[in-house]
């Protein structure tokens, strides 16, 4: 995931399956600026997932992930 934040601090990453069930979560130390954070979902079944990333400055980003 790629994100830009104006504040250094903790970010919270959650990944939910197509039913809204949380399948992954992580607390990540984010520096100020642009960060590319790798997330591997290779161990998860095929399907559609939603990643929610809450940044230290309060921004919330959502990304759709399709595993085929």
C-alpha positions in Angstrom: 0.0 0.0 0.0 1.2 3.5 -0.8 0.3 6.4 1.5 1.3 10.0 2.2 1.0 11.5 5.6 2.0 14.9 7.0 2.5 13.4 10.6 4.9 10.8 11.9 3.2 8.2 14.2 1.2 5.0 14.2 -1.0 3.8 11.4 -3.5 1.0 11.6 -4.0 -1.4 8.7 -7.0 -3.7 8.5 -7.9 -6.1 5.7 -11.5 -7.4 5.5 -12.9 -10.1 3.3 -16.0 -9.7 1.1 -18.3 -10.4 4.1 -16.7 -7.6 6.1 -14.9 -10.1 8.4 -11.5 -8.7 9.6 -8.8 -11.2 8.4 -5.7 -9.1 9.1 -4.7 -6.2 11.2 -1.4 -4.5 12.0 -0.1 -1.4 13.8 2.6 0.2 11.7 5.1 3.0 12.6 4.9 5.6 9.8 7.4 8.4 9.1 6.2 11.7 7.7 6.0 11.7 3.9 5.2 9.0 1.4 5.5 5.3 2.4 5.1 2.2 0.4 4.2 -0.6 2.7 4.1 -4.2 1.4 1.2 -6.4 2.3 1.2 -10.1 1.3 -2.1 -11.9 1.1 -0.8 -15.0 -0.7 -1.9 -17.2 2.1 -5.5 -16.1 1.8 -8.2 -17.7 -0.4 -9.1 -16.1 -3.8 -11.6 -13.4 -3.5 -12.2 -9.7 -3.0 -10.7 -7.9 0.0 -10.8 -4.3 1.3 -7.8 -2.8 3.0 -8.4 0.1 5.4 -5.4 2.2 6.4 -5.8 4.9 9.1 -2.8 7.2 9.0 -1.3 9.2 11.9 -2.7 12.5 10.6 -6.3 11.0 10.7 -6.7 10.3 7.0 -8.3 7.0 6.2 -7.6 5.2 2.9 -9.4 2.2 1.4 -8.1 -0.1 -1.3 -9.8 -2.9 -3.0 -7.7 -6.1 -3.5 -8.7 -8.9 -5.8 -6.9 -12.2 -5.4 -7.3 -14.5 -8.4 
